[in-house]
Amino acid sequence: MMLLARRNNLFDDFFNDPFFSDAYLNRQPLMKTDIEDDGTNYIIDLELPGYKKDMVKAELKDGYLTIFAENDSENSSETEKNYIRRERYHSSLKRSFYVGSRVKQEDIKASFENGILRLTIPKDTPKEIEQAQYIPIE
């Protein structure tokens, strides 16, 4: 004999939608990235929707450029009294790129507009190869 559970709450079906599932809400977001080579520079565009300029940091260390973004949000209005569901989330993103050991912080240009972080990085050109200096043997 099979028993069927009866749902008593209208919102049970609504919140069982994949949009509201914990797996969907907790999945790790990505920094979608485009990298362009204009001949002398690399131009990196990173999508950071929902982030503001003050939530984003860029660090250059040991030839690696690392982008950090951190966001704390509440998805509800404080004026609501009868909550059916109320959610808060914290997200942080991190992505690194090797840009070369000779690139300096002052060489990198950064701008943030409409959720897009744009970084312009000069190419790390190799040093000229020194010609071998032979020592005459007598």
N, C-alpha and C positions, 0 to 999 in steps of 0.2 A: 504494500500500500504506500503510495507516494503522497506526501503532504506538501502543499504549496504554501509558502509564506506570503502573507498578505501585507502589503505596504500601507501604512496608515497616514503617511505624510506626503503631501503633494510635492515637496522639495526633494524627496529621496531620488526620484527619477531624474529630476533636473540636475542635481549635483553628482549623479553617476555618469554624466556626460564626460567624455575624455578631456574636454577643455578644463574641467574642474578637478581632474584626478591629481593626486599627489605626485605621480610620476611626471605629469605634464608640467605642473607648477614648479617642481624642483629640478628639472633638467638643467644641465649646465649650458648657459648661453655662450655664443661664440662672438669674437670680434671678426666680423667679415672684413677681409682685407684685399685691397687691390694694390699691386706694386708695378710702377711704371719706370722704365729706363728712358730718360730724355737725352742720353748721351754723356752728360757730365754729372747728373744727379739721379738718385733713386727717389721717386715720389711715392710715398706710402699713404693710402687713404684707409682709415679704419672706421667702420660703422659702429657707433655707440649710441643707439637710440635710447632715449630716456635718461641719458647722462648729461650733466652740465659741465662746463669748463672746469669749475672748481672741484669736480669729482674725479678728474683725470690727472695722472702724473706720468711723466716720462723720465727714465733714468738711464744714463750711459755709464757702463762700468765694464772694464776689461774687454772692450770691443763689442759688447752686447747692449743693444738698445731695448729696454724693457718698458712696456706700457702697462700701467695699473689703472683700473677704474673701479670705484666702489660706490654703491648706491643703497641707501636705506629709504624705504617708501611705505606708505600706508595706502591701501586701495579703498578707502571709505571716507565718507564725510563725518566730521565730528558732530554734526547736528542730528544725525540719525539716532533714534531712540530704540526701536525694535529691530535688533539685528537678526537676520536670518543666517548670515555668514559674514564674517569680517576677516580680512587677511592683511598681513604685513609680510614684507619680505626684505631680505638683504641679499644683494648680489655683489660679487666681486669678480673681476676679470683680470687676467694677466697674460701677456704675450710678449715673447722675446724674439729679436732678430739680430743676427751677427752682422755688424756693419763695418768691422775692421778695426784694428788696433790704433790706426793713425787718425781716425776721425775724432775730433774734439767736440765738446759740448757746444761751444760757440759756433761751430760750423753747421749745426743742425737748426733748421727753421721749423717752427710748429705753429699751426693755427687750428682753431676749433670753431666750426660753424654748422648749424642745423644737424647736430648729432654726428658730424664727420670730423675726425681728427686727421689733419693732413701734416705729414712730416716730409721735409725736403732734406735729403742727406747726400752730401757730395760722395762720389765714388772714392773708395779707398784705392788710390792708384799705387801700384807696386813701386818700390824704390828702384832707382836705376841700379843695374847689376854692375858692380865694380869690376873693372878689368883686372885680371891677375897681374900682380907685380912680382916679377921673378927676380930673385937675388942671384947675381952672378957668382958662380963657384970658381975659385982659383985653384 
